[in-house]
């Protein structure tokens, strides 16, 4: 089979020195599909590389460079909504060259899915996040777009407001993409429900994701230390990812507990907006923003942490949670979106309400004091994750999706 992927990352085209928040799973899938099947694979992605096609090993890469001059990049920024036809035209040239039997699009967030209006080749979209409901949770309670101006100042806030407007446009475009596609792969009841609202009688296939290789071989978490509470979180800087909940929860821990603790947040280097908005300085409540690190550093941090906390207001199946479970960490996460598909409460993790720092603080303290419970949750989480992210099963599921679509 000739399969053409459209991806938000360059996958294995150029090896990256760092993976960001679980973003290496497409690379893991490509490596296994290319090496363990007879599929002829093409991978298309946005890039700064000005080459139409590059063949490496068994994969044909199409780095799409449509904004290759400063003028084009500036025009794209200020006329963002007018560039979909330019991008689709570039995608169609790739399709004409590769001549796939099936097109597999990873994510509905970008313009890739618009090709469904221009080709009769079967298309399947792998659901990642879904912007439509994400937009509904974009601003946490008590927050709105005018806060950007208030806490960042007029000039710096322009870029944040610009990002928000682009996000809104992408969500509107996503509705067109999902409504015009029939085939989807997903992993949670939540993403299945959302797709069913916008697509007319979709063909929905369950298909999990292969995580980054190093997390399968990482030492199993077994932190029995009672000296200090170390909390670990991996999130991006989007407002809906819950950094405000981290600050509020840490403040409560300081107020109501004598526990010595440190909360390390990876993926964020600085978040002045929330510190100003909440009037809570990160360091004053023992929250440390660690920035983006490579896989090895993150795995080492996991070994020394007491637990993993995921504070998001909306998510589908965050790979950061999946990686923590695979390592065998006890996880506390907000019960939003598709997260309940990853965690069975009090069995392989703990679910708490969104925007509830009091419950979150209480559960963190309970888990810290109850070492037996932490060990049990971590053990069950690892068993669940090993089954959910079994590499051969995911390869087989992916191939079965392709065969079902062709038939």
C-alpha positions as CSV (number, residue, x, y, z in Angstrom):
1,X,0.0,0.0,0.0
2,X,1.1,3.6,-0.7
3,X,0.2,5.7,2.2
4,X,0.7,9.5,2.4
5,X,0.9,11.1,5.8
6,X,0.3,14.8,6.6
7,X,1.9,15.6,10.0
8,X,2.3,18.6,12.3
9,X,6.0,17.6,12.8
10,X,8.8,16.6,10.5
11,X,8.8,13.1,12.0
12,X,12.1,11.3,11.2
13,X,13.1,13.7,8.4
14,X,15.6,15.4,10.6
15,X,16.3,13.9,14.0
16,X,15.5,16.4,16.8
17,X,17.7,16.7,19.8
18,X,14.7,17.3,22.1
19,X,11.2,16.0,22.1
20,X,8.5,18.5,23.4
21,X,5.8,17.2,25.6
22,X,5.4,13.8,24.1
23,X,5.6,15.2,20.5
24,X,7.8,12.4,19.3
25,X,5.1,9.8,19.0
26,X,4.7,10.3,15.2
27,X,8.4,9.6,14.8
28,X,7.9,6.4,16.8
29,X,5.0,5.3,14.6
30,X,6.9,6.1,11.4
31,X,10.0,4.1,12.6
32,X,7.8,1.0,13.3
33,X,5.6,1.3,10.2
34,X,8.6,1.8,7.9
35,X,10.7,-1.0,9.4
36,X,8.1,-3.6,10.1
37,X,5.6,-3.4,7.2
38,X,5.6,-3.4,3.4
39,X,3.9,0.0,3.3
40,X,5.4,2.6,0.9
41,X,5.3,5.7,3.1
42,X,5.2,9.4,2.2
43,X,5.4,12.1,4.9
44,X,4.4,15.7,4.2
45,X,4.9,18.5,6.6
46,X,5.6,22.3,6.8
47,X,9.3,23.1,6.7
48,X,11.9,25.7,6.0
49,X,13.7,23.2,3.7
50,X,13.3,24.4,0.0
51,X,13.4,20.9,-1.5
52,X,10.2,19.4,-3.0
53,X,11.0,15.7,-2.2
54,X,13.7,13.8,-0.3
55,X,13.9,10.0,-0.2
56,X,15.5,8.5,2.9
57,X,15.6,4.8,3.5
58,X,12.0,3.6,2.7
59,X,10.3,6.9,3.3
60,X,9.6,9.7,0.8
61,X,9.6,13.1,2.6
62,X,7.8,16.2,1.3
63,X,8.9,19.3,3.2
64,X,6.4,22.0,2.2
65,X,8.0,25.4,2.2
66,X,5.4,28.0,1.1
67,X,6.7,30.9,3.2
68,X,10.4,30.9,2.1
69,X,10.9,34.7,2.1
70,X,10.6,37.4,4.8
71,X,7.8,39.1,2.8
72,X,5.8,35.8,2.5
73,X,6.2,35.2,6.3
74,X,5.1,38.7,7.1
75,X,2.1,38.5,4.7
76,X,1.2,35.1,6.2
77,X,1.2,36.6,9.7
78,X,-1.0,39.5,8.9
79,X,-3.2,37.8,6.3
80,X,-3.4,34.5,8.1
81,X,-6.8,33.5,6.9
82,X,-6.1,34.1,3.3
83,X,-3.4,31.5,2.9
84,X,-5.3,28.2,3.0
85,X,-5.6,28.0,-0.8
86,X,-1.8,28.5,-1.1
87,X,-1.2,25.6,1.3
88,X,-3.8,23.3,-0.2
89,X,-2.2,23.9,-3.7
90,X,1.1,22.8,-2.3
91,X,-0.5,19.7,-0.7
92,X,-2.2,18.7,-4.0
93,X,1.2,18.8,-5.8
94,X,2.5,16.4,-3.2
95,X,-0.5,14.1,-3.7
96,X,-0.1,14.2,-7.5
97,X,3.6,13.2,-7.2
98,X,3.2,10.4,-4.6
99,X,-0.1,9.0,-5.9
100,X,-1.2,7.4,-2.6
101,X,-3.9,4.9,-2.1
102,X,-4.9,6.4,1.3
103,X,-4.1,9.8,2.8
104,X,-3.6,9.8,6.6
105,X,-3.8,13.2,8.3
106,X,-2.5,13.5,11.8
107,X,-4.6,16.2,13.5
108,X,-7.5,18.4,12.4
109,X,-5.8,21.6,13.6
110,X,-4.1,22.7,10.5
111,X,-5.1,23.1,6.9
112,X,-4.2,19.6,5.8
113,X,-7.8,18.4,6.0
114,X,-9.0,20.8,3.4
115,X,-7.7,18.5,0.7
116,X,-10.8,16.4,1.3
117,X,-12.6,19.0,-0.9
118,X,-10.1,18.5,-3.7
119,X,-9.5,14.8,-4.0
120,X,-11.4,11.5,-4.1
121,X,-8.6,9.5,-2.5
122,X,-9.8,8.0,0.8
123,X,-8.7,10.2,3.8
124,X,-8.5,9.2,7.4
125,X,-7.9,11.8,10.1
126,X,-6.2,10.8,13.3
127,X,-7.7,12.9,16.1
128,X,-5.2,14.5,18.3
129,X,-6.6,17.5,20.2
130,X,-9.9,19.1,18.9
131,X,-9.8,22.9,18.7
132,X,-13.5,23.4,18.8
133,X,-14.0,22.3,22.4
134,X,-10.5,23.6,23.3
135,X,-11.7,27.1,22.3
136,X,-14.6,26.7,24.8
137,X,-12.0,26.3,27.6
138,X,-9.4,28.7,26.2
139,X,-9.8,31.2,29.0
140,X,-10.0,29.7,32.5
141,X,-12.8,31.0,34.8
142,X,-12.3,34.6,35.7
143,X,-10.1,35.3,32.7
144,X,-10.7,36.9,29.3
145,X,-8.8,38.3,26.3
146,X,-8.6,41.7,27.9
147,X,-6.4,40.3,30.6
148,X,-3.6,40.1,28.0
149,X,-3.6,43.9,27.7
150,X,-3.9,44.4,31.4
151,X,-1.0,42.2,32.4
152,X,1.2,42.3,29.4
153,X,0.8,45.8,28.2
154,X,-0.5,46.9,24.8
155,X,2.4,46.0,22.6
156,X,3.3,42.6,24.0
157,X,-0.4,41.6,24.2
158,X,-0.8,42.1,20.5
159,X,1.0,38.8,19.7
160,X,-1.1,36.9,22.3
161,X,-4.4,38.3,20.9
162,X,-3.2,37.5,17.4
163,X,-2.6,33.9,18.5
164,X,-6.0,33.7,20.0
165,X,-7.7,35.0,16.9
166,X,-5.8,32.5,14.8
167,X,-6.8,29.8,17.2
168,X,-10.5,30.8,16.7
169,X,-10.0,30.7,12.9
170,X,-8.4,27.3,13.1
171,X,-11.3,26.0,15.2
172,X,-13.8,27.3,12.6
173,X,-11.8,25.7,9.8
174,X,-11.6,22.5,11.8
175,X,-15.4,22.2,11.7
176,X,-15.3,22.3,7.9
177,X,-12.6,19.6,7.9
178,X,-14.3,17.2,10.2
179,X,-17.7,17.7,8.6
180,X,-16.3,16.7,5.2
181,X,-14.4,13.6,6.3
182,X,-15.9,10.2,7.0
183,X,-12.9,8.2,8.4
184,X,-11.4,8.9,11.8
185,X,-9.0,7.2,14.3
186,X,-9.2,8.2,17.9
187,X,-8.6,6.9,21.4
188,X,-11.3,8.2,23.8
189,X,-15.1,8.3,24.1
190,X,-14.7,12.0,24.2
191,X,-13.1,12.4,20.8
192,X,-15.5,9.9,19.4
193,X,-18.5,12.0,20.7
194,X,-17.1,15.3,19.3
195,X,-16.4,13.8,15.9
196,X,-19.9,12.3,15.8
197,X,-21.4,15.7,16.3
198,X,-19.7,17.3,13.3
199,X,-19.4,14.4,10.9
200,X,-22.3,12.7,9.3
201,X,-22.2,9.0,10.3
202,X,-18.4,8.8,10.6
203,X,-16.4,5.6,10.4
204,X,-14.6,5.7,13.8
205,X,-11.6,3.3,14.5
206,X,-9.9,3.0,17.8
207,X,-6.1,3.3,17.4
208,X,-3.7,4.2,20.3
209,X,-0.4,5.9,19.9
210,X,3.2,4.7,20.1
211,X,5.0,6.7,22.7
212,X,8.7,7.8,22.6
213,X,11.0,4.8,22.6
214,X,13.0,5.8,25.8
215,X,9.8,5.7,28.0
216,X,9.3,2.0,27.2
217,X,12.8,1.2,28.4
218,X,13.0,3.7,31.3
219,X,13.6,2.5,34.8
220,X,10.3,1.7,36.5
221,X,9.3,4.4,39.1
222,X,9.8,3.3,42.7
223,X,10.2,6.4,44.8
224,X,9.6,5.6,48.4
225,X,11.3,8.7,49.8
226,X,9.4,10.4,52.6
227,X,11.7,13.3,53.1
228,X,10.2,15.8,50.6
229,X,7.3,16.0,48.3
230,X,8.4,16.5,44.7
231,X,5.6,17.1,42.2
232,X,6.2,16.9,38.4
233,X,4.1,18.4,35.6
234,X,4.7,18.7,31.9
235,X,2.5,21.2,30.1
236,X,2.7,23.9,27.4
237,X,2.1,27.6,27.8
238,X,-1.5,27.6,26.5
239,X,-3.9,29.3,29.0
240,X,-6.1,26.2,29.2
241,X,-3.3,23.9,30.3
242,X,-3.8,24.9,33.9
243,X,-0.7,26.7,35.1
244,X,-3.0,28.9,37.2
245,X,-4.3,25.8,38.9
246,X,-0.7,24.9,39.8
247,X,-0.1,28.2,41.4
248,X,-3.4,28.2,43.3
249,X,-2.8,24.6,44.5
250,X,0.8,25.3,45.6
251,X,-0.4,28.3,47.6
252,X,-2.9,26.1,49.4
253,X,-0.2,23.5,50.1
254,X,1.9,26.2,51.7
255,X,-1.0,27.5,53.8
256,X,-2.5,24.2,55.1
257,X,0.4,21.8,55.1
258,X,3.8,21.6,56.8
259,X,5.1,19.4,54.0
260,X,8.3,20.5,52.4
261,X,7.6,20.4,48.7
262,X,8.9,21.4,45.3
263,X,6.7,21.5,42.1
264,X,8.7,21.3,38.9
265,X,6.9,22.3,35.7
266,X,8.5,21.2,32.5
267,X,7.6,22.8,29.1
268,X,7.4,26.3,30.6
269,X,10.3,28.6,31.2
270,X,8.4,31.7,32.4
271,X,4.7,32.5,32.9
272,X,4.5,36.1,34.1
273,X,0.9,36.5,33.0
274,X,-0.5,34.1,35.6
275,X,1.8,35.3,38.4
276,X,0.6,38.9,37.8
277,X,-3.1,37.9,37.3
278,X,-3.2,35.8,40.5
279,X,-0.6,37.9,42.4
280,X,1.3,34.6,43.2
281,X,5.0,34.5,42.6
282,X,6.1,31.0,41.5
283,X,9.1,30.7,43.7
284,X,7.2,31.9,46.8
285,X,5.0,28.8,46.5
286,X,7.9,26.5,45.5
287,X,6.9,26.2,41.8
288,X,9.9,26.0,39.5
289,X,9.5,26.4,35.7
290,X,12.1,24.1,34.1
291,X,11.6,24.9,30.4
292,X,11.8,22.2,27.7
293,X,14.2,19.4,28.3
294,X,15.2,16.2,26.4
295,X,13.7,12.8,27.1
296,X,16.6,11.6,29.3
297,X,16.4,14.6,31.6
298,X,12.6,14.2,31.9
299,X,12.9,10.5,32.7
300,X,15.5,11.3,35.4
301,X,13.2,13.9,36.9
302,X,10.4,11.4,36.9
303,X,12.5,8.9,38.9
304,X,13.0,11.5,41.7
305,X,9.4,12.8,41.8
306,X,6.7,11.7,44.2
307,X,3.9,12.0,41.7
308,X,2.8,13.4,38.3
309,X,0.1,16.1,38.2
310,X,-1.8,17.1,35.1
311,X,-3.9,20.3,35.7
312,X,-5.4,21.0,32.3
313,X,-8.9,22.5,31.6
314,X,-9.3,20.4,28.5
315,X,-7.4,17.5,26.8
316,X,-8.0,14.4,24.8
317,X,-5.4,11.8,25.8
318,X,-2.3,13.9,26.8
319,X,0.9,11.9,26.0
320,X,2.6,13.5,29.0
321,X,0.1,11.5,31.2
322,X,0.6,8.4,29.1
323,X,4.4,8.6,29.5
324,X,4.2,9.1,33.2
325,X,1.9,6.0,33.5
326,X,4.3,4.0,31.3
327,X,7.1,4.8,33.6
328,X,4.9,3.7,36.5
329,X,4.3,7.0,38.3
330,X,1.2,7.7,40.3
331,X,-0.8,10.3,38.4
332,X,-3.3,12.9,39.6
333,X,-5.2,14.6,36.7
334,X,-8.2,16.8,36.1
335,X,-11.2,14.9,34.9
336,X,-11.6,16.7,31.6
337,X,-12.1,15.7,27.9
338,X,-10.8,12.2,27.3
339,X,-8.5,11.9,30.4
340,X,-10.9,9.5,32.0
341,X,-10.1,7.0,29.2
342,X,-6.6,7.0,30.6
343,X,-7.3,6.9,34.3
344,X,-9.7,4.8,36.3
345,X,-10.1,6.8,39.5
346,X,-8.4,5.3,42.5
347,X,-7.3,2.3,40.4
348,X,-4.5,3.5,38.1
349,X,-4.5,7.2,39.0
350,X,-6.6,9.9,40.7
351,X,-9.1,12.2,38.9
352,X,-10.0,15.6,40.4
353,X,-12.4,18.3,39.1
354,X,-11.0,21.0,36.9
355,X,-10.4,24.4,38.6
356,X,-10.5,22.9,42.0
357,X,-7.2,23.6,43.8
358,X,-8.6,22.5,47.2
359,X,-9.4,19.0,46.0
360,X,-6.1,18.8,44.1
361,X,-4.1,19.9,47.1
362,X,-5.9,17.4,49.4
363,X,-5.3,14.5,47.0
364,X,-1.6,15.4,46.6
365,X,-1.2,15.4,50.4
366,X,-3.1,12.1,50.7
367,X,-1.0,10.4,48.0
368,X,2.2,11.7,49.6
369,X,1.4,10.3,53.0
370,X,0.0,7.0,51.7
371,X,3.1,5.4,50.1
372,X,1.4,2.1,49.6
373,X,-1.4,3.7,47.6
374,X,1.1,5.6,45.5
375,X,3.0,2.4,44.7
376,X,-0.2,0.6,43.8
377,X,-1.5,3.4,41.6
378,X,1.9,3.5,39.8
379,X,2.0,-0.2,39.3
380,X,-1.5,-0.4,37.9
381,X,-0.8,2.6,35.7
382,X,2.2,1.0,34.1
383,X,0.3,-2.3,33.4
384,X,-2.5,-0.3,31.8
385,X,-0.1,1.8,29.7
386,X,2.0,-1.2,28.5
387,X,-1.2,-2.7,27.2
388,X,-2.6,0.6,25.8
389,X,0.6,1.5,24.0
390,X,1.8,-2.0,22.9
391,X,3.8,-1.3,19.8
392,X,2.8,-4.4,17.7
393,X,-0.9,-3.9,18.6
394,X,-0.8,-0.3,17.3
395,X,1.0,-1.3,14.1
396,X,-1.7,-4.0,13.5
397,X,-4.5,-1.6,14.3
398,X,-3.1,1.0,11.9
399,X,-2.8,-1.6,9.1
400,X,-6.3,-2.9,9.8
401,X,-7.7,0.7,9.5
402,X,-6.0,1.1,6.1
403,X,-7.4,-2.3,4.9
404,X,-10.9,-1.5,6.1
405,X,-10.9,1.8,4.3
406,X,-9.7,0.3,1.0
407,X,-12.3,-2.4,1.3
